[in-house]
Structures are given as structure tokens and as C-alpha cells.
Amino acid sequence: MQKTWKFKLGIVLLIVCVIAFLSIPAVPFLALENSTKITLSTVFFVIGEISFWVGGILLGKELFTKYKSYMNPKNWFKPKSGDLDNKSI
């Protein structure tokens, strides 16, 4: 399966989203003025949100929904559908 430029750009935007959101907690520890820290945190948040939604749109509804369900904590400890069939009792 050959990946189109839209798919690759969508993956890159989701990676940018993760980096932007992970950098927000580091901002208070920087040696900057408080107003600059607030502005920088806001910029990281906006970049993260925009890149998340644009990347999701480029990747498509099915792939976006699939990975969104992986991030839901309710689904983290549920057994996979095939796991129950393979276990011997």
C-alpha cells in the first residue's frame, strides 16, 4: 500500500500535536517572565489542538476513531476480542 502525501502529513501533524502537548508542563521551569510563560503555554496548546484536528481530518475518520479509542483509559485494561477465544480453561 503506497502512502499518499496526505497520510504522511497527517502522521507528522499528530506527532507535532504530541510534542506540543508534552512541552506544556516544561514551560513553568523555563527562566522567562510570567507573561511570556503564559503566552508560550497558550501557543503550544493552540498548535497542539490545531495539528491534532487537521491531522485527524487528513488521516480520515476511520483511522482517527481507531487511535482515539486507544487513548481512552476505559479501553486500556479490557481484553481484546480474540483473547478470550484463545485461552484454555
Rosetta constraint file for C-alpha pairs under 8 A:
AtomPair CA 3 CA 7 HARMONIC 6.15 0.50
AtomPair CA 3 CA 8 HARMONIC 6.85 0.50
AtomPair CA 4 CA 8 HARMONIC 6.52 0.50
AtomPair CA 5 CA 9 HARMONIC 5.97 0.50
AtomPair CA 6 CA 10 HARMONIC 6.02 0.50
AtomPair CA 6 CA 58 HARMONIC 5.75 0.50
AtomPair CA 6 CA 59 HARMONIC 7.09 0.50
AtomPair CA 7 CA 11 HARMONIC 6.35 0.50
AtomPair CA 7 CA 58 HARMONIC 6.35 0.50
AtomPair CA 7 CA 59 HARMONIC 5.44 0.50
AtomPair CA 8 CA 12 HARMONIC 6.27 0.50
AtomPair CA 9 CA 13 HARMONIC 6.10 0.50
AtomPair CA 9 CA 55 HARMONIC 7.09 0.50
AtomPair CA 9 CA 58 HARMONIC 7.53 0.50
AtomPair CA 10 CA 14 HARMONIC 6.30 0.50
AtomPair CA 10 CA 54 HARMONIC 7.23 0.50
AtomPair CA 10 CA 55 HARMONIC 3.96 0.50
AtomPair CA 10 CA 56 HARMONIC 6.56 0.50
AtomPair CA 10 CA 57 HARMONIC 7.75 0.50
AtomPair CA 10 CA 58 HARMONIC 5.25 0.50
AtomPair CA 10 CA 59 HARMONIC 5.43 0.50
AtomPair CA 11 CA 15 HARMONIC 6.32 0.50
AtomPair CA 11 CA 55 HARMONIC 6.57 0.50
AtomPair CA 11 CA 59 HARMONIC 7.51 0.50
AtomPair CA 12 CA 16 HARMONIC 6.20 0.50
AtomPair CA 12 CA 55 HARMONIC 7.67 0.50
AtomPair CA 13 CA 17 HARMONIC 6.12 0.50
AtomPair CA 13 CA 51 HARMONIC 5.05 0.50
AtomPair CA 13 CA 52 HARMONIC 6.50 0.50
AtomPair CA 13 CA 54 HARMONIC 7.35 0.50
AtomPair CA 13 CA 55 HARMONIC 5.09 0.50
AtomPair CA 14 CA 18 HARMONIC 6.37 0.50
AtomPair CA 14 CA 51 HARMONIC 6.30 0.50
AtomPair CA 14 CA 52 HARMONIC 5.42 0.50
AtomPair CA 14 CA 55 HARMONIC 5.68 0.50
AtomPair CA 14 CA 56 HARMONIC 7.63 0.50
AtomPair CA 15 CA 19 HARMONIC 6.29 0.50
AtomPair CA 16 CA 20 HARMONIC 6.04 0.50
AtomPair CA 16 CA 48 HARMONIC 6.90 0.50
AtomPair CA 16 CA 51 HARMONIC 6.73 0.50
AtomPair CA 17 CA 21 HARMONIC 6.24 0.50
AtomPair CA 17 CA 47 HARMONIC 6.98 0.50
AtomPair CA 17 CA 48 HARMONIC 4.14 0.50
AtomPair CA 17 CA 49 HARMONIC 6.82 0.50
AtomPair CA 17 CA 50 HARMONIC 7.97 0.50
AtomPair CA 17 CA 51 HARMONIC 5.48 0.50
AtomPair CA 17 CA 52 HARMONIC 5.46 0.50
AtomPair CA 18 CA 22 HARMONIC 6.06 0.50
AtomPair CA 18 CA 48 HARMONIC 6.97 0.50
AtomPair CA 19 CA 23 HARMONIC 6.12 0.50
AtomPair CA 19 CA 48 HARMONIC 7.85 0.50
AtomPair CA 20 CA 24 HARMONIC 6.75 0.50
AtomPair CA 20 CA 44 HARMONIC 5.17 0.50
AtomPair CA 20 CA 45 HARMONIC 6.76 0.50
AtomPair CA 20 CA 47 HARMONIC 6.71 0.50
AtomPair CA 20 CA 48 HARMONIC 5.18 0.50
AtomPair CA 21 CA 44 HARMONIC 6.63 0.50
AtomPair CA 21 CA 45 HARMONIC 6.36 0.50
AtomPair CA 21 CA 48 HARMONIC 5.91 0.50
AtomPair CA 22 CA 26 HARMONIC 7.82 0.50
AtomPair CA 23 CA 27 HARMONIC 6.82 0.50
AtomPair CA 23 CA 44 HARMONIC 7.38 0.50
AtomPair CA 24 CA 41 HARMONIC 5.55 0.50
AtomPair CA 24 CA 44 HARMONIC 6.45 0.50
AtomPair CA 24 CA 45 HARMONIC 7.35 0.50
AtomPair CA 26 CA 30 HARMONIC 7.11 0.50
AtomPair CA 27 CA 37 HARMONIC 6.13 0.50
AtomPair CA 27 CA 40 HARMONIC 7.34 0.50
AtomPair CA 27 CA 41 HARMONIC 6.58 0.50
AtomPair CA 28 CA 37 HARMONIC 6.47 0.50
AtomPair CA 30 CA 37 HARMONIC 7.82 0.50
AtomPair CA 32 CA 36 HARMONIC 6.28 0.50
AtomPair CA 32 CA 37 HARMONIC 6.37 0.50
AtomPair CA 33 CA 37 HARMONIC 6.31 0.50
AtomPair CA 34 CA 38 HARMONIC 6.27 0.50
AtomPair CA 35 CA 39 HARMONIC 6.21 0.50
AtomPair CA 36 CA 40 HARMONIC 6.00 0.50
AtomPair CA 37 CA 41 HARMONIC 6.06 0.50
AtomPair CA 38 CA 42 HARMONIC 6.17 0.50
AtomPair CA 39 CA 43 HARMONIC 6.15 0.50
AtomPair CA 40 CA 44 HARMONIC 6.19 0.50
AtomPair CA 41 CA 45 HARMONIC 6.17 0.50
AtomPair CA 42 CA 46 HARMONIC 6.15 0.50
AtomPair CA 43 CA 47 HARMONIC 6.06 0.50
AtomPair CA 44 CA 48 HARMONIC 6.00 0.50
AtomPair CA 45 CA 49 HARMONIC 6.19 0.50
AtomPair CA 46 CA 50 HARMONIC 6.06 0.50
AtomPair CA 47 CA 51 HARMONIC 5.95 0.50
AtomPair CA 48 CA 52 HARMONIC 5.98 0.50
AtomPair CA 49 CA 53 HARMONIC 6.31 0.50
AtomPair CA 50 CA 54 HARMONIC 6.04 0.50
AtomPair CA 51 CA 55 HARMONIC 5.70 0.50
AtomPair CA 52 CA 56 HARMONIC 6.06 0.50
AtomPair CA 53 CA 57 HARMONIC 6.15 0.50
AtomPair CA 54 CA 58 HARMONIC 6.21 0.50
AtomPair CA 55 CA 59 HARMONIC 6.09 0.50
AtomPair CA 56 CA 60 HARMONIC 6.14 0.50
AtomPair CA 56 CA 61 HARMONIC 7.17 0.50
AtomPair CA 56 CA 63 HARMONIC 7.98 0.50
AtomPair CA 56 CA 64 HARMONIC 5.37 0.50
AtomPair CA 57 CA 61 HARMONIC 6.88 0.50
AtomPair CA 57 CA 64 HARMONIC 7.79 0.50
AtomPair CA 59 CA 63 HARMONIC 6.30 0.50
AtomPair CA 59 CA 64 HARMONIC 6.49 0.50
AtomPair CA 60 CA 64 HARMONIC 6.04 0.50
AtomPair CA 61 CA 65 HARMONIC 5.95 0.50
AtomPair CA 62 CA 66 HARMONIC 6.17 0.50
AtomPair CA 63 CA 67 HARMONIC 6.33 0.50
AtomPair CA 64 CA 68 HARMONIC 6.03 0.50
AtomPair CA 65 CA 69 HARMONIC 6.19 0.50
AtomPair CA 66 CA 70 HARMONIC 6.69 0.50
AtomPair CA 67 CA 71 HARMONIC 6.62 0.50
AtomPair CA 68 CA 72 HARMONIC 6.72 0.50
AtomPair CA 69 CA 75 HARMONIC 7.14 0.50
AtomPair CA 70 CA 75 HARMONIC 6.77 0.50
AtomPair CA 70 CA 76 HARMONIC 7.26 0.50
AtomPair CA 71 CA 75 HARMONIC 7.92 0.50
AtomPair CA 71 CA 76 HARMONIC 7.95 0.50
AtomPair CA 72 CA 76 HARMONIC 7.07 0.50
AtomPair CA 74 CA 78 HARMONIC 7.65 0.50
AtomPair CA 79 CA 83 HARMONIC 6.22 0.50
AtomPair CA 79 CA 84 HARMONIC 7.35 0.50
AtomPair CA 80 CA 84 HARMONIC 7.46 0.50
AtomPair CA 81 CA 85 HARMONIC 7.81 0.50
AtomPair CA 82 CA 86 HARMONIC 6.69 0.50
AtomPair CA 83 CA 87 HARMONIC 6.67 0.50
